[in-house]
């Protein structure tokens, strides 16, 4: 294990009043001027690669921290820290399939978010359970990768209902996969009319500037 | 809704003795000569497309039924029935992120599995929760698609521990995605030394004959 990566084990709240906890965390972060993004997706949608690319576009403009949640591994936190240099912590859920507000609060307390402008929480790779819990974040982003297919909003409706932003990732793979953007966007807008869409490729960089500008604007509006 | 697709809503057992229920279901199916496969994967790994291709290679040799589990949608069951003609039923979990043995038992009872040689249960697309519950199946298969990456065994260890067979799907996408088979296989074998691997493309048909032969052999050995 890379000794530089701190690991915090977070446990789910037994007595659930998750919404109230989430609101309290949001209030606390607001006072500190910290904007929290909850990043969700399927396993293998390219969350970590996208994060590295995004952070490297933003890190000279704002102070960023990353909380990487995983059931067990520390590979993502190591990758983020090595490739971006920003402050990173690993949250371990010891098998839990999602994060709730208490777990995120414990993560923030252990991490130390004071002085950061933006904290990105990489949730467990799962389109079902993470959507059920308000994490206390200011914005929820769902990454839908092109190879997963344009029918995912139909099959995981809650995820696309709670996500404020949908990033269509791996658009460089359109050479081998069919993906009907209009079909996906129409289905998502039916679930959440306020959704915003960003098609990107972290590999080629296409669309990443627009996404970075949007995130920067949200962080500045939070001050 | 296509009226031909039957939908059964299945509910999780409140009083969990899941392992005993799973054993009982396995016994019952054994007596009936039914081989049950539990098919698991991330969302968008190509489970349904692969199933259609596989079933069309097997349906003239054995009697097959498909139980499609989803939280809410019926698109997969419709696709399977339309493209293969085999008996199909949709199980709805009403938001639950996995299937347990009681849910599968209810599914089998409602479906009517008598006379079938092979029943394929398409579990909820999720690498976390389905791995925690013995469904009563004779064999668990995990589909890992090439775009998801070779690091998934490290990040979702329980899934690769419980899976008897790992299908590497979408190998036609190797033109745009790097995937180190040796790295993936070594990590999986460390979790489950008995794992068997099948690299396939349902799109080009590559590897599908070998997979179909293997399944057929398992079904015949069950008699």
Interface residues (C-beta under 8 A of the other chain):
Chain A: X42 X43 X44 X70 X71 X72 X73 X75 X76 X95 X97 X124 X125 X126 X127 X128 X129 X132 X145 X147 X148 X149 X151 X152 X154 X155 X156 X157 X158 X170 X172 X173 X175 X176 X177
Chain B: X42 X43 X44 X70 X71 X72 X73 X75 X76 X95 X97 X124 X125 X126 X127 X128 X129 X132 X145 X147 X148 X149 X151 X152 X154 X155 X156 X157 X158 X170 X172 X173 X175 X176 X177
